[in-house]
Amino acid sequence: MKTVFPAFLAAFLAMPALAEQVGEVDTAFKLVGPDHKIVVEVFDDPKVTGVSCFLSRAKTGGIKGALGLAEDKAEASVACRQVGEIAFAGAIPKQEEVFTERASILFKRVRVVRMVDPKRNALVYLVYSDRLIEGSPQNSITAVPVAAQQKIPVK
């Protein structure tokens, strides 16, 4: 009889990272419901120990924001940094989504993709927003250099 646990564990380990909130600032007062704000979150790269990414993005307030019905703006910024010794949990894909979070009730998401630049031995992180029909070209990018003596294991 096949066991389901290893498949579940593999699926769980492949999931994008979860972010924790670092702080927020209000950008516009709303009489009813929460204010519009910029939220700063941090998540650790799930396959690269020692790298954390700080993400800032707009959160829409008001009644729609309070009910989770608002569509957040596409503007986001990412800054990934080495925060400890870099270690890899095995070979990593040349390109992989490492974080995703919804930006509207149904069709819009903020995504962070890690890309490997083997020539420069660097990890490049791109944040952007997409939609079911049409995404946004607004994006932000950051890179984390890896020490020359430590080659990035690419699949």
N, C-alpha and C positions, 0 to 999 in steps of 0.2 A: 504494500500500500504506500502510495506517495505521500510525503508530508508536505503540508502547505507552508509551514513556518519558514524554511529557507527562501522560498519565493517571496513571501511577505517581507522578510528581512531584507532581501536584495532590493525590492521595490522601495522600502522605507529608506534605505541607505542612498538610493539614487535620487531621492526627493531634493528639491532646492532648499536652501537654507531658510530659516525663520529669523526675522529681524526683531530686535528689541529697541524700544524707543530711548533715545538719549535725551531729547528735549524738543521743545517747540516754541515758536513765537507767533503771536497773532499778527495778521496783516490787514484785517478789516473787521470792524465791529459789526455784529449782527444782533439786532434787537431780540429776535426770536431764534433760538437754537444756538449752537456753538459758533464762534467766530471763524472766519477763514484763517488759515494758518499755514506755516511752513513747519514740517515735521522732520526731525533728524533721527535716523535710525541707524543701527549697526548690525551687521551679520558677519559671521565667520564663514570663509569659503569651506564648504563641506568636504572637499577633497584635498585641500592644501592647508595643513596646520601651520599656524604662524602668520596668516594673512586675514585681516579684517577689512570690511568695506563699509564706509560711512556713506549713507544715502540721504540726500535732502530732497523733499518734494512737497508740492502744494497739496493741501487738503481743503476741500470745499466745506464750508459751514452752512449755517442757516437750517431751515426745517428739512430740506432735502438731504443735507449732510448728516443731520441727526438721525434721519431714518435710513441712511445708507443708500439713498436714491440718486445722489448727486454724482456728476461726472467730474473727477478731478482734472486739473489742467495737465498738459503733457510735459511741462517743464520739470526736470529732475537733474540732479547732479550726483556724481559718485566720486569718492576718493578712497582708494584701497591702499593699505599700508602694511608693511611687515611689522608685526607686533610681537614676534617671538621667532624662535628658530623655525625656518621653513622645512617642512617635511611633506612628502607626498604619500597618499594612501594608495599606492600602486600607480600604474600608468593612467594618464588622464587624456581625454579626447582633445584634439586640436581646437575644438570650439564646443562649448557647453553652457547651457543656461544654469546659473547657480542661484538665482533668486527671482521670484515672481510674486506680485501682489496685485490684487484687483484695484482698479482706479475708477470703476463704475459698477453698477449693480450687475450688469451682464457681459458687456462686450469689450471693455477696455482694461488693459493690464500694463503695469510697469515691470520691465524685465531687465535683469543684469546678466550679461553673457560674458564668460571668461574665454579668451582666445590665447593660444600659446604662440609666441614668436620665438621659434627655436634658434634662429640666426643670432638674435640678440639676447637669448636666454632670459626672456621676460614674460610675465603674465600680464595680459592686457584685459581690462574690464570695461565694457560698454553698457551704459544704461540708456534705455529708450522706452517709448510707450507705443503700444500697438492697439489696434481695434479690429473687429471682425471684418469690416469693409475697408477702412482706410486708416492707416497709422499716421504717426507724426514723424517728420524728419528731425525734430529736435532731439538732441542726444548729448551725452557727456562721456568722456573717456578718461581713464587713468591707467597707469602701468606700474607694476611692481617688478623691479629687477631681481633676478636670482643670482647668487654668487657664481662666478665662472666655474669654480671647481664642482658645483652641484648641477648637473645637467637635468633638465626637466624631462621626466619620463612620459613620452607622448605615445598614445595608442596608434 
